[in-house]
Amino acid sequence: MVDILNATLGYQEIQVVSMPERIDKRDAFAVMASVTGIDYNITDGVVGDTISAKALPHTMQQEPKTLAAGEPT
């Protein structure tokens, strides 16, 4: 029970991924963290279209696919 009461909720660290221009979300998380006493690190998010195809995992589907009704995802 003690582990979940610490500043990182029992994890080594808490990472928040947020787009740099979304100051509202960063501010909201800062307020929530301040009220609850949580420690965190912010990492800048990136727009998916800016990531090179070479950097994507080889198992990731590269082309968008439209699913037919009832087709499993």
PQR file with spaces between the fields and no chain letter, atoms N, CA, C, O and H, PARSE charges and radii, in Angstrom:
ATOM       1  N    MET     1       0.823   -1.199    0.000 -0.4000 1.5000
ATOM       2  CA   MET     1       0.000    0.000    0.000 -0.0000 2.0000
ATOM       3  C    MET     1       0.862    1.256    0.000  0.5500 1.7000
ATOM       4  O    MET     1       0.460    2.277   -0.557 -0.5500 1.4000
ATOM       5  N    VAL     2       2.024    1.199    0.606 -0.4000 1.5000
ATOM       6  CA   VAL     2       2.897    2.370    0.675 -0.0000 2.0000
ATOM       7  C    VAL     2       3.350    2.794   -0.716  0.5500 1.7000
ATOM       8  O    VAL     2       3.481    3.988   -0.990 -0.5500 1.4000
ATOM       9  H    VAL     2       2.351    0.369    1.059  0.4000 1.0000
ATOM      10  N    ASP     3       3.595    1.806   -1.613 -0.4000 1.5000
ATOM      11  CA   ASP     3       4.075    2.132   -2.958 -0.0000 2.0000
ATOM      12  C    ASP     3       3.104    3.019   -3.734  0.5500 1.7000
ATOM      13  O    ASP     3       3.535    3.892   -4.488 -0.5500 1.4000
ATOM      14  H    ASP     3       3.489    0.837   -1.390  0.4000 1.0000
ATOM      15  N    ILE     4       1.810    2.806   -3.560 -0.4000 1.5000
ATOM      16  CA   ILE     4       0.854    3.597   -4.337 -0.0000 2.0000
ATOM      17  C    ILE     4       0.628    4.979   -3.743  0.5500 1.7000
ATOM      18  O    ILE     4      -0.060    5.808   -4.339 -0.5500 1.4000
ATOM      19  H    ILE     4       1.460    2.097   -2.948  0.4000 1.0000
ATOM      20  N    LEU     5       1.192    5.227   -2.595 -0.4000 1.5000
ATOM      21  CA   LEU     5       1.003    6.529   -1.967 -0.0000 2.0000
ATOM      22  C    LEU     5       2.159    7.485   -2.230  0.5500 1.7000
ATOM      23  O    LEU     5       2.145    8.616   -1.743 -0.5500 1.4000
ATOM      24  H    LEU     5       1.751    4.554   -2.111  0.4000 1.0000
ATOM      25  N    ASN     6       3.166    7.047   -2.998 -0.4000 1.5000
ATOM      26  CA   ASN     6       4.298    7.942   -3.233 -0.0000 2.0000
ATOM      27  C    ASN     6       4.034    8.855   -4.430  0.5500 1.7000
ATOM      28  O    ASN     6       2.983    8.769   -5.064 -0.5500 1.4000
ATOM      29  H    ASN     6       3.178    6.129   -3.394  0.4000 1.0000
ATOM      30  N    ALA     7       4.977    9.713   -4.727 -0.4000 1.5000
ATOM      31  CA   ALA     7       4.795   10.760   -5.734 -0.0000 2.0000
ATOM      32  C    ALA     7       4.777   10.254   -7.168  0.5500 1.7000
ATOM      33  O    ALA     7       4.446   11.010   -8.080 -0.5500 1.4000
ATOM      34  H    ALA     7       5.831    9.783   -4.212  0.4000 1.0000
ATOM      35  N    THR     8       5.126    8.984   -7.387 -0.4000 1.5000
ATOM      36  CA   THR     8       5.074    8.429   -8.748 -0.0000 2.0000
ATOM      37  C    THR     8       4.128    7.235   -8.827  0.5500 1.7000
ATOM      38  O    THR     8       4.197    6.443   -9.766 -0.5500 1.4000
ATOM      39  H    THR     8       5.395    8.369   -6.645  0.4000 1.0000
ATOM      40  N    LEU     9       3.248    7.109   -7.842 -0.4000 1.5000
ATOM      41  CA   LEU     9       2.217    6.057   -7.819 -0.0000 2.0000
ATOM      42  C    LEU     9       2.804    4.655   -7.897  0.5500 1.7000
ATOM      43  O    LEU     9       2.167    3.741   -8.421 -0.5500 1.4000
ATOM      44  H    LEU     9       3.192    7.752   -7.079  0.4000 1.0000
ATOM      45  N    GLY    10       4.007    4.482   -7.382 -0.4000 1.5000
ATOM      46  CA   GLY    10       4.634    3.173   -7.383 -0.0000 2.0000
ATOM      47  C    GLY    10       5.468    2.873   -8.614  0.5500 1.7000
ATOM      48  O    GLY    10       6.117    1.828   -8.675 -0.5500 1.4000
ATOM      49  H    GLY    10       4.525    5.225   -6.957  0.4000 1.0000
ATOM      50  N    TYR    11       5.468    3.754   -9.587 -0.4000 1.5000
ATOM      51  CA   TYR    11       6.275    3.577  -10.793 -0.0000 2.0000
ATOM      52  C    TYR    11       7.607    4.294  -10.619  0.5500 1.7000
ATOM      53  O    TYR    11       7.759    5.141   -9.739 -0.5500 1.4000
ATOM      54  H    TYR    11       4.941    4.603   -9.537  0.4000 1.0000
ATOM      55  N    GLN    12       8.565    3.946  -11.464 -0.4000 1.5000
ATOM      56  CA   GLN    12       9.861    4.610  -11.401 -0.0000 2.0000
ATOM      57  C    GLN    12       9.712    6.097  -11.707  0.5500 1.7000
ATOM      58  O    GLN    12      10.319    6.938  -11.044 -0.5500 1.4000
ATOM      59  H    GLN    12       8.441    3.258  -12.179  0.4000 1.0000
ATOM      60  N    GLU    13       8.901    6.415  -12.716 -0.4000 1.5000
ATOM      61  CA   GLU    13       8.621    7.803  -13.055 -0.0000 2.0000
ATOM      62  C    GLU    13       7.334    7.879  -13.857  0.5500 1.7000
ATOM      63  O    GLU    13       6.885    6.884  -14.426 -0.5500 1.4000
ATOM      64  H    GLU    13       8.408    5.731  -13.255  0.4000 1.0000
ATOM      65  N    ILE    14       6.750    9.054  -13.897 -0.4000 1.5000
ATOM      66  CA   ILE    14       5.545    9.286  -14.695 -0.0000 2.0000
ATOM      67  C    ILE    14       5.930   10.216  -15.829  0.5500 1.7000
ATOM      68  O    ILE    14       6.454   11.306  -15.601 -0.5500 1.4000
ATOM      69  H    ILE    14       7.114    9.863  -13.434  0.4000 1.0000
ATOM      70  N    GLN    15       5.668    9.777  -17.057 -0.4000 1.5000
ATOM      71  CA   GLN    15       5.956   10.567  -18.251 -0.0000 2.0000
ATOM      72  C    GLN    15       4.643   11.084  -18.831  0.5500 1.7000
ATOM      73  O    GLN    15       3.709   10.311  -19.046 -0.5500 1.4000
ATOM      74  H    GLN    15       5.243    8.891  -17.243  0.4000 1.0000
ATOM      75  N    VAL    16       4.573   12.372  -19.081 -0.4000 1.5000
ATOM      76  CA   VAL    16       3.419   12.985  -19.727 -0.0000 2.0000
ATOM      77  C    VAL    16       3.863   13.382  -21.129  0.5500 1.7000
ATOM      78  O    VAL    16       4.809   14.153  -21.291 -0.5500 1.4000
ATOM      79  H    VAL    16       5.332   13.000  -18.907  0.4000 1.0000
ATOM      80  N    VAL    17       3.179   12.851  -22.143 -0.4000 1.5000
ATOM      81  CA   VAL    17       3.489   13.209  -23.533 -0.0000 2.0000
ATOM      82  C    VAL    17       2.432   14.207  -23.976  0.5500 1.7000
ATOM      83  O    VAL    17       1.234   13.925  -23.939 -0.5500 1.4000
ATOM      84  H    VAL    17       2.411   12.225  -22.011  0.4000 1.0000
ATOM      85  N    SER    18       2.894   15.374  -24.392 -0.4000 1.5000
ATOM      86  CA   SER    18       1.970   16.455  -24.733 -0.0000 2.0000
ATOM      87  C    SER    18       2.567   17.291  -25.864  0.5500 1.7000
ATOM      88  O    SER    18       3.773   17.533  -25.911 -0.5500 1.4000
ATOM      89  H    SER    18       3.867   15.603  -24.422  0.4000 1.0000
ATOM      90  N    MET    19       1.704   17.719  -26.760 -0.4000 1.5000
ATOM      91  CA   MET    19       2.154   18.591  -27.841 -0.0000 2.0000
ATOM      92  C    MET    19       2.597   19.928  -27.238  0.5500 1.7000
ATOM      93  O    MET    19       1.920   20.462  -26.360 -0.5500 1.4000
ATOM      94  H    MET    19       0.725   17.523  -26.722  0.4000 1.0000
ATOM      95  N    PRO    20       3.721   20.467  -27.699 -0.5600 1.5000
ATOM      96  CA   PRO    20       4.243   21.711  -27.122  0.2800 2.0000
ATOM      97  C    PRO    20       3.257   22.879  -27.174  0.5500 1.7000
ATOM      98  O    PRO    20       3.261   23.734  -26.288 -0.5500 1.4000
ATOM      99  N    GLU    21       2.425   22.917  -28.196 -0.4000 1.5000
ATOM     100  CA   GLU    21       1.490   24.042  -28.333 -0.0000 2.0000
ATOM     101  C    GLU    21       0.244   23.900  -27.446  0.5500 1.7000
ATOM     102  O    GLU    21      -0.541   24.843  -27.339 -0.5500 1.4000
ATOM     103  H    GLU    21       2.422   22.222  -28.916  0.4000 1.0000
ATOM     104  N    ARG    22       0.052   22.740  -26.811 -0.4000 1.5000
ATOM     105  CA   ARG    22      -1.118   22.528  -25.950 -0.0000 2.0000
ATOM     106  C    ARG    22      -0.816   22.920  -24.510  0.5500 1.7000
ATOM     107  O    ARG    22      -0.775   22.082  -23.610 -0.5500 1.4000
ATOM     108  H    ARG    22       0.690   21.974  -26.898  0.4000 1.0000
ATOM     109  N    ILE    23      -0.609   24.207  -24.323 -0.4000 1.5000
ATOM     110  CA   ILE    23      -0.278   24.744  -23.006 -0.0000 2.0000
ATOM     111  C    ILE    23      -1.427   24.500  -22.029  0.5500 1.7000
ATOM     112  O    ILE    23      -1.198   24.310  -20.835 -0.5500 1.4000
ATOM     113  H    ILE    23      -0.643   24.887  -25.055  0.4000 1.0000
ATOM     114  N    ASP    24      -2.660   24.503  -22.533 -0.4000 1.5000
ATOM     115  CA   ASP    24      -3.809   24.274  -21.663 -0.0000 2.0000
ATOM     116  C    ASP    24      -3.753   22.904  -21.004  0.5500 1.7000
ATOM     117  O    ASP    24      -4.045   22.773  -19.815 -0.5500 1.4000
ATOM     118  H    ASP    24      -2.846   24.657  -23.503  0.4000 1.0000
ATOM     119  N    LYS    25      -3.385   21.894  -21.760 -0.4000 1.5000
ATOM     120  CA   LYS    25      -3.302   20.544  -21.194 -0.0000 2.0000
ATOM     121  C    LYS    25      -2.129   20.425  -20.233  0.5500 1.7000
ATOM     122  O    LYS    25      -2.235   19.776  -19.193 -0.5500 1.4000
ATOM     123  H    LYS    25      -3.148   22.000  -22.726  0.4000 1.0000
ATOM     124  N    ARG    26      -1.022   21.046  -20.578 -0.4000 1.5000
ATOM     125  CA   ARG    26       0.142   21.016  -19.689 -0.0000 2.0000
ATOM     126  C    ARG    26      -0.177   21.720  -18.373  0.5500 1.7000
ATOM     127  O    ARG    26       0.191   21.238  -17.302 -0.5500 1.4000
ATOM     128  H    ARG    26      -0.936   21.574  -21.423  0.4000 1.0000
ATOM     129  N    ASP    27      -0.860   22.857  -18.456 -0.4000 1.5000
ATOM     130  CA   ASP    27      -1.239   23.594  -17.247 -0.0000 2.0000
ATOM     131  C    ASP    27      -2.222   22.787  -16.395  0.5500 1.7000
ATOM     132  O    ASP    27      -2.115   22.764  -15.169 -0.5500 1.4000
ATOM     133  H    ASP    27      -1.159   23.249  -19.326  0.4000 1.0000
ATOM     134  N    ALA    28      -3.174   22.129  -17.049 -0.4000 1.5000
ATOM     135  CA   ALA    28      -4.155   21.332  -16.316 -0.0000 2.0000
ATOM     136  C    ALA    28      -3.470   20.179  -15.587  0.5500 1.7000
ATOM     137  O    ALA    28      -3.811   19.888  -14.440 -0.5500 1.4000
ATOM     138  H    ALA    28      -3.260   22.148  -18.045  0.4000 1.0000
ATOM     139  N    PHE    29      -2.511   19.522  -16.232 -0.4000 1.5000
ATOM     140  CA   PHE    29      -1.804   18.436  -15.569 -0.0000 2.0000
ATOM     141  C    PHE    29      -0.958   18.968  -14.421  0.5500 1.7000
ATOM     142  O    PHE    29      -0.856   18.330  -13.373 -0.5500 1.4000
ATOM     143  H    PHE    29      -2.234   19.759  -17.163  0.4000 1.0000
ATOM     144  N    ALA    30      -0.356   20.127  -14.613 -0.4000 1.5000
ATOM     145  CA   ALA    30       0.459   20.723  -13.549 -0.0000 2.0000
ATOM     146  C    ALA    30      -0.387   21.018  -12.314  0.5500 1.7000
ATOM     147  O    ALA    30       0.061   20.808  -11.187 -0.5500 1.4000
ATOM     148  H    ALA    30      -0.438   20.645  -15.464  0.4000 1.0000
ATOM     149  N    VAL    31      -1.602   21.503  -12.526 -0.4000 1.5000
ATOM     150  CA   VAL    31      -2.491   21.788  -11.401 -0.0000 2.0000
ATOM     151  C    VAL    31      -2.878   20.482  -10.701  0.5500 1.7000
ATOM     152  O    VAL    31      -2.825   20.391   -9.475 -0.5500 1.4000
ATOM     153  H    VAL    31      -1.966   21.674  -13.442  0.4000 1.0000
ATOM     154  N    MET    32      -3.266   19.471  -11.489 -0.4000 1.5000
ATOM     155  CA   MET    32      -3.647   18.183  -10.894 -0.0000 2.0000
ATOM     156  C    MET    32      -2.480   17.568  -10.119  0.5500 1.7000
ATOM     157  O    MET    32      -2.668   17.034   -9.026 -0.5500 1.4000
ATOM     158  H    MET    32      -3.309   19.545  -12.485  0.4000 1.0000
ATOM     159  N    ALA    33      -1.286   17.644  -10.687 -0.4000 1.5000
ATOM     160  CA   ALA    33      -0.112   17.073  -10.025 -0.0000 2.0000
ATOM     161  C    ALA    33       0.210   17.830   -8.745  0.5500 1.7000
ATOM     162  O    ALA    33       0.604   17.227   -7.747 -0.5500 1.4000
ATOM     163  H    ALA    33      -1.133   18.077  -11.575  0.4000 1.0000
ATOM     164  N    SER    34       0.046   19.124   -8.768 -0.4000 1.5000
ATOM     165  CA   SER    34       0.318   19.939   -7.589 -0.0000 2.0000
ATOM     166  C    SER    34      -0.650   19.615   -6.456  0.5500 1.7000
ATOM     167  O    SER    34      -0.250   19.514   -5.296 -0.5500 1.4000
ATOM     168  H    SER    34      -0.274   19.615   -9.579  0.4000 1.0000
ATOM     169  N    VAL    35      -1.909   19.455   -6.796 -0.4000 1.5000
ATOM     170  CA   VAL    35      -2.932   19.152   -5.795 -0.0000 2.0000
ATOM     171  C    VAL    35      -2.719   17.765   -5.187  0.5500 1.7000
ATOM     172  O    VAL    35      -2.928   17.572   -3.989 -0.5500 1.4000
ATOM     173  H    VAL    35      -2.235   19.537   -7.738  0.4000 1.0000
ATOM     174  N    THR    36      -2.300   16.795   -6.019 -0.4000 1.5000
ATOM     175  CA   THR    36      -2.168   15.416   -5.553 -0.0000 2.0000
ATOM     176  C    THR    36      -0.755   15.061   -5.103  0.5500 1.7000
ATOM     177  O    THR    36      -0.545   14.002   -4.510 -0.5500 1.4000
ATOM     178  H    THR    36      -2.131   16.952   -6.992  0.4000 1.0000
ATOM     179  N    GLY    37       0.223   15.936   -5.379 -0.4000 1.5000
ATOM     180  CA   GLY    37       1.601   15.666   -4.967 -0.0000 2.0000
ATOM     181  C    GLY    37       2.330   14.695   -5.870  0.5500 1.7000
ATOM     182  O    GLY    37       3.269   14.030   -5.433 -0.5500 1.4000
ATOM     183  H    GLY    37       0.052   16.796   -5.861  0.4000 1.0000
ATOM     184  N    ILE    38       1.913   14.600   -7.123 -0.4000 1.5000
ATOM     185  CA   ILE    38       2.544   13.679   -8.078 -0.0000 2.0000
ATOM     186  C    ILE    38       3.715   14.371   -8.763  0.5500 1.7000
ATOM     187  O    ILE    38       3.621   15.538   -9.144 -0.5500 1.4000
ATOM     188  H    ILE    38       1.150   15.139   -7.478  0.4000 1.0000
ATOM     189  N    ASP    39       4.834   13.635   -8.919 -0.4000 1.5000
ATOM     190  CA   ASP    39       5.989   14.114   -9.687 -0.0000 2.0000
ATOM     191  C    ASP    39       5.900   13.542  -11.094  0.5500 1.7000
ATOM     192  O    ASP    39       5.513   12.387  -11.273 -0.5500 1.4000
ATOM     193  H    ASP    39       4.911   12.687   -8.610  0.4000 1.0000
ATOM     194  N    TYR    40       6.256   14.346  -12.093 -0.4000 1.5000
ATOM     195  CA   TYR    40       6.166   13.890  -13.475 -0.0000 2.0000
ATOM     196  C    TYR    40       7.194   14.604  -14.334  0.5500 1.7000
ATOM     197  O    TYR    40       7.762   15.620  -13.932 -0.5500 1.4000
ATOM     198  H    TYR    40       6.570   15.284  -11.947  0.4000 1.0000
ATOM     199  N    ASN    41       7.427   14.059  -15.524 -0.4000 1.5000
ATOM     200  CA   ASN    41       8.280   14.679  -16.543 -0.0000 2.0000
ATOM     201  C    ASN    41       7.444   14.864  -17.796  0.5500 1.7000
ATOM     202  O    ASN    41       6.659   13.987  -18.158 -0.5500 1.4000
ATOM     203  H    ASN    41       6.966   13.234  -15.850  0.4000 1.0000
ATOM     204  N    ILE    42       7.608   16.002  -18.457 -0.4000 1.5000
ATOM     205  CA   ILE    42       6.887   16.247  -19.711 -0.0000 2.0000
ATOM     206  C    ILE    42       7.816   15.965  -20.880  0.5500 1.7000
ATOM     207  O    ILE    42       8.960   16.418  -20.908 -0.5500 1.4000
ATOM     208  H    ILE    42       8.246   16.714  -18.163  0.4000 1.0000
ATOM     209  N    THR    43       7.301   15.208  -21.848 -0.4000 1.5000
ATOM     210  CA   THR    43       8.002   14.932  -23.093 -0.0000 2.0000
ATOM     211  C    THR    43       7.162   15.510  -24.222  0.5500 1.7000
ATOM     212  O    THR    43       5.951   15.294  -24.273 -0.5500 1.4000
ATOM     213  H    THR    43       6.372   14.840  -21.826  0.4000 1.0000
ATOM     214  N    ASP    44       7.802   16.245  -25.126 -0.4000 1.5000
ATOM     215  CA   ASP    44       7.073   16.826  -26.260 -0.0000 2.0000
ATOM     216  C    ASP    44       6.587   15.732  -27.200  0.5500 1.7000
ATOM     217  O    ASP    44       7.342   14.832  -27.568 -0.5500 1.4000
ATOM     218  H    ASP    44       8.785   16.420  -25.085  0.4000 1.0000
ATOM     219  N    GLY    45       5.317   15.821  -27.584 -0.4000 1.5000
ATOM     220  CA   GLY    45       4.760   14.919  -28.576 -0.0000 2.0000
ATOM     221  C    GLY    45       5.122   15.403  -29.975  0.5500 1.7000
ATOM     222  O    GLY    45       5.579   16.532  -30.150 -0.5500 1.4000
ATOM     223  H    GLY    45       4.704   16.553  -27.285  0.4000 1.0000
ATOM     224  N    VAL    46       4.916   14.547  -30.963 -0.4000 1.5000
ATOM     225  CA   VAL    46       5.188   14.903  -32.357 -0.0000 2.0000
ATOM     226  C    VAL    46       3.978   14.553  -33.212  0.5500 1.7000
ATOM     227  O    VAL    46       3.192   13.675  -32.859 -0.5500 1.4000
ATOM     228  H    VAL    46       4.545   13.629  -30.821  0.4000 1.0000
ATOM     229  N    VAL    47       3.836   15.238  -34.324 -0.4000 1.5000
ATOM     230  CA   VAL    47       2.781   14.941  -35.283 -0.0000 2.0000
ATOM     231  C    VAL    47       3.185   13.676  -36.032  0.5500 1.7000
ATOM     232  O    VAL    47       4.299   13.586  -36.547 -0.5500 1.4000
ATOM     233  H    VAL    47       4.474   15.952  -34.611  0.4000 1.0000
ATOM     234  N    GLY    48       2.294   12.710  -36.094 -0.4000 1.5000
ATOM     235  CA   GLY    48       2.603   11.423  -36.705 -0.0000 2.0000
ATOM     236  C    GLY    48       3.080   11.515  -38.142  0.5500 1.7000
ATOM     237  O    GLY    48       3.907   10.713  -38.577 -0.5500 1.4000
ATOM     238  H    GLY    48       1.389   12.783  -35.675  0.4000 1.0000
ATOM     239  N    ASP    49       2.564   12.490  -38.882 -0.4000 1.5000
ATOM     240  CA   ASP    49       2.958   12.631  -40.291 -0.0000 2.0000
ATOM     241  C    ASP    49       4.417   13.052  -40.454  0.5500 1.7000
ATOM     242  O    ASP    49       4.979   12.915  -41.541 -0.5500 1.4000
ATOM     243  H    ASP    49       1.892   13.141  -38.528  0.4000 1.0000
ATOM     244  N    THR    50       5.033   13.558  -39.397 -0.4000 1.5000
ATOM     245  CA   THR    50       6.413   14.016  -39.498 -0.0000 2.0000
ATOM     246  C    THR    50       7.432   12.914  -39.207  0.5500 1.7000
ATOM     247  O    THR    50       8.638   13.135  -39.325 -0.5500 1.4000
ATOM     248  H    THR    50       4.577   13.669  -38.514  0.4000 1.0000
ATOM     249  N    ILE    51       6.951   11.732  -38.826 -0.4000 1.5000
ATOM     250  CA   ILE    51       7.850   10.623  -38.504 -0.0000 2.0000
ATOM     251  C    ILE    51       8.178    9.858  -39.778  0.5500 1.7000
ATOM     252  O    ILE    51       7.280    9.462  -40.520 -0.5500 1.4000
ATOM     253  H    ILE    51       5.972   11.553  -38.729  0.4000 1.0000
ATOM     254  N    SER    52       9.448    9.655  -40.023 -0.4000 1.5000
ATOM     255  CA   SER    52       9.895    8.924  -41.205 -0.0000 2.0000
ATOM     256  C    SER    52       9.410    7.482  -41.155  0.5500 1.7000
ATOM     257  O    SER    52       9.360    6.879  -40.083 -0.5500 1.4000
ATOM     258  H    SER    52      10.178    9.977  -39.420  0.4000 1.0000
ATOM     259  N    ALA    53       9.054    6.931  -42.305 -0.4000 1.5000
ATOM     260  CA   ALA    53       8.622    5.532  -42.377 -0.0000 2.0000
ATOM     261  C    ALA    53       9.721    4.596  -41.881  0.5500 1.7000
ATOM     262  O    ALA    53       9.431    3.511  -41.378 -0.5500 1.4000
ATOM     263  H    ALA    53       9.094    7.421  -43.176  0.4000 1.0000
ATOM     264  N    LYS    54      10.980    5.009  -42.019 -0.4000 1.5000
ATOM     265  CA   LYS    54      12.097    4.188  -41.550 -0.0000 2.0000
ATOM     266  C    LYS    54      12.094    4.052  -40.033  0.5500 1.7000
ATOM     267  O    LYS    54      12.621    3.077  -39.496 -0.5500 1.4000
ATOM     268  H    LYS    54      11.216    5.891  -42.428  0.4000 1.0000
ATOM     269  N    ALA    55      11.506    5.016  -39.341 -0.4000 1.5000
ATOM     270  CA   ALA    55      11.499    4.999  -37.880 -0.0000 2.0000
ATOM     271  C    ALA    55      10.342    4.187  -37.305  0.5500 1.7000
ATOM     272  O    ALA    55      10.322    3.905  -36.107 -0.5500 1.4000
ATOM     273  H    ALA    55      11.078    5.808  -39.776  0.4000 1.0000
ATOM     274  N    LEU    56       9.378    3.810  -38.146 -0.4000 1.5000
ATOM     275  CA   LEU    56       8.222    3.063  -37.670 -0.0000 2.0000
ATOM     276  C    LEU    56       8.571    1.592  -37.489  0.5500 1.7000
ATOM     277  O    LEU    56       9.419    1.074  -38.215 -0.5500 1.4000
ATOM     278  H    LEU    56       9.394    4.040  -39.119  0.4000 1.0000
ATOM     279  N    PRO    57       7.945    0.913  -36.547 -0.5600 1.5000
ATOM     280  CA   PRO    57       8.200   -0.522  -36.372  0.2800 2.0000
ATOM     281  C    PRO    57       7.827   -1.300  -37.625  0.5500 1.7000
ATOM     282  O    PRO    57       6.869   -0.949  -38.314 -0.5500 1.4000
ATOM     283  N    HIS    58       8.573   -2.345  -37.920 -0.4000 1.5000
ATOM     284  CA   HIS    58       8.309   -3.099  -39.151 -0.0000 2.0000
ATOM     285  C    HIS    58       6.951   -3.801  -39.100  0.5500 1.7000
ATOM     286  O    HIS    58       6.408   -4.177  -40.139 -0.5500 1.4000
ATOM     287  H    HIS    58       9.351   -2.630  -37.361  0.4000 1.0000
ATOM     288  N    THR    59       6.404   -3.978  -37.905 -0.4000 1.5000
ATOM     289  CA   THR    59       5.102   -4.635  -37.778 -0.0000 2.0000
ATOM     290  C    THR    59       3.945   -3.663  -37.935  0.5500 1.7000
ATOM     291  O    THR    59       2.789   -4.081  -37.999 -0.5500 1.4000
ATOM     292  H    THR    59       6.844   -3.673  -37.061  0.4000 1.0000
ATOM     293  N    MET    60       4.245   -2.368  -37.997 -0.4000 1.5000
ATOM     294  CA   MET    60       3.185   -1.368  -38.094 -0.0000 2.0000
ATOM     295  C    MET    60       2.661   -1.298  -39.518  0.5500 1.7000
ATOM     296  O    MET    60       3.424   -1.198  -40.479 -0.5500 1.4000
ATOM     297  H    MET    60       5.184   -2.029  -37.945  0.4000 1.0000
ATOM     298  N    GLN    61       1.352   -1.354  -39.628 -0.4000 1.5000
ATOM     299  CA   GLN    61       0.727   -1.252  -40.945 -0.0000 2.0000
ATOM     300  C    GLN    61       1.000    0.144  -41.492  0.5500 1.7000
ATOM     301  O    GLN    61       0.659    1.134  -40.846 -0.5500 1.4000
ATOM     302  H    GLN    61       0.732   -1.436  -38.847  0.4000 1.0000
ATOM     303  N    GLN    62       1.605    0.237  -42.664 -0.4000 1.5000
ATOM     304  CA   GLN    62       2.032    1.515  -43.210 -0.0000 2.0000
ATOM     305  C    GLN    62       0.921    2.274  -43.925  0.5500 1.7000
ATOM     306  O    GLN    62       0.896    3.504  -43.888 -0.5500 1.4000
ATOM     307  H    GLN    62       1.883   -0.567  -43.189  0.4000 1.0000
ATOM     308  N    GLU    63       0.020    1.575  -44.563 -0.4000 1.5000
ATOM     309  CA   GLU    63      -1.034    2.237  -45.328 -0.0000 2.0000
ATOM     310  C    GLU    63      -2.342    2.232  -44.534  0.5500 1.7000
ATOM     311  O    GLU    63      -2.669    1.238  -43.886 -0.5500 1.4000
ATOM     312  H    GLU    63       0.040    0.575  -44.593  0.4000 1.0000
ATOM     313  N    PRO    64      -3.089    3.336  -44.582 -0.5600 1.5000
ATOM     314  CA   PRO    64      -4.387    3.337  -43.907  0.2800 2.0000
ATOM     315  C    PRO    64      -5.293    2.278  -44.513  0.5500 1.7000
ATOM     316  O    PRO    64      -5.262    2.049  -45.722 -0.5500 1.4000
ATOM     317  N    LYS    65      -6.082    1.646  -43.696 -0.4000 1.5000
ATOM     318  CA   LYS    65      -6.980    0.598  -44.159 -0.0000 2.0000
ATOM     319  C    LYS    65      -8.386    0.925  -43.695  0.5500 1.7000
ATOM     320  O    LYS    65      -8.594    1.250  -42.526 -0.5500 1.4000
ATOM     321  H    LYS    65      -6.107    1.833  -42.714  0.4000 1.0000
ATOM     322  N    THR    66      -9.352    0.843  -44.597 -0.4000 1.5000
ATOM     323  CA   THR    66     -10.744    1.037  -44.246 -0.0000 2.0000
ATOM     324  C    THR    66     -11.344   -0.321  -43.949  0.5500 1.7000
ATOM     325  O    THR    66     -11.302   -1.220  -44.789 -0.5500 1.4000
ATOM     326  H    THR    66      -9.183    0.578  -45.546  0.4000 1.0000
ATOM     327  N    LEU    67     -11.904   -0.476  -42.756 -0.4000 1.5000
ATOM     328  CA   LEU    67     -12.480   -1.736  -42.370 -0.0000 2.0000
ATOM     329  C    LEU    67     -13.923   -1.833  -42.853  0.5500 1.7000
ATOM     330  O    LEU    67     -14.678   -0.862  -42.815 -0.5500 1.4000
ATOM     331  H    LEU    67     -11.938    0.254  -42.073  0.4000 1.0000
ATOM     332  N    ALA    68     -14.284   -3.033  -43.309 -0.4000 1.5000
ATOM     333  CA   ALA    68     -15.668   -3.290  -43.689 -0.0000 2.0000
ATOM     334  C    ALA    68     -16.498   -3.481  -42.422  0.5500 1.7000
ATOM     335  O    ALA    68     -15.958   -3.823  -41.370 -0.5500 1.4000
ATOM     336  H    ALA    68     -13.670   -3.822  -43.339  0.4000 1.0000
ATOM     337  N    ALA    69     -17.777   -3.265  -42.519 -0.4000 1.5000
ATOM     338  CA   ALA    69     -18.661   -3.440  -41.357 -0.0000 2.0000
ATOM     339  C    ALA    69     -18.495   -4.832  -40.788  0.5500 1.7000
ATOM     340  O    ALA    69     -18.584   -5.819  -41.518 -0.5500 1.4000
ATOM     341  H    ALA    69     -18.215   -2.987  -43.374  0.4000 1.0000
ATOM     342  N    GLY    70     -18.255   -4.921  -39.495 -0.4000 1.5000
ATOM     343  CA   GLY    70     -18.117   -6.214  -38.834 -0.0000 2.0000
ATOM     344  C    GLY    70     -16.736   -6.821  -38.902  0.5500 1.7000
ATOM     345  O    GLY    70     -16.483   -7.834  -38.250 -0.5500 1.4000
ATOM     346  H    GLY    70     -18.183   -4.119  -38.902  0.4000 1.0000
ATOM     347  N    GLU    71     -15.829   -6.233  -39.673 -0.4000 1.5000
ATOM     348  CA   GLU    71     -14.458   -6.763  -39.784 -0.0000 2.0000
ATOM     349  C    GLU    71     -13.698   -6.452  -38.501  0.5500 1.7000
ATOM     350  O    GLU    71     -13.740   -5.328  -38.001 -0.5500 1.4000
ATOM     351  H    GLU    71     -16.035   -5.410  -40.202  0.4000 1.0000
ATOM     352  N    PRO    72     -12.992   -7.473  -37.966 -0.5600 1.5000
ATOM     353  CA   PRO    72     -12.241   -7.213  -36.724  0.2800 2.0000
ATOM     354  C    PRO    72     -11.088   -6.237  -36.965  0.5500 1.7000
ATOM     355  O    PRO    72     -10.518   -6.189  -38.055 -0.5500 1.4000
ATOM     356  N    THR    73     -10.758   -5.470  -35.939 -0.4000 1.5000
ATOM     357  CA   THR    73      -9.663   -4.505  -36.060 -0.0000 2.0000
ATOM     358  C    THR    73      -8.339   -5.141  -35.793  0.5500 1.7000
ATOM     359  O    THR    73      -7.308   -4.469  -35.852 -0.5500 1.4000
ATOM     360  H    THR    73     -11.221   -5.509  -35.054  0.4000 1.0000
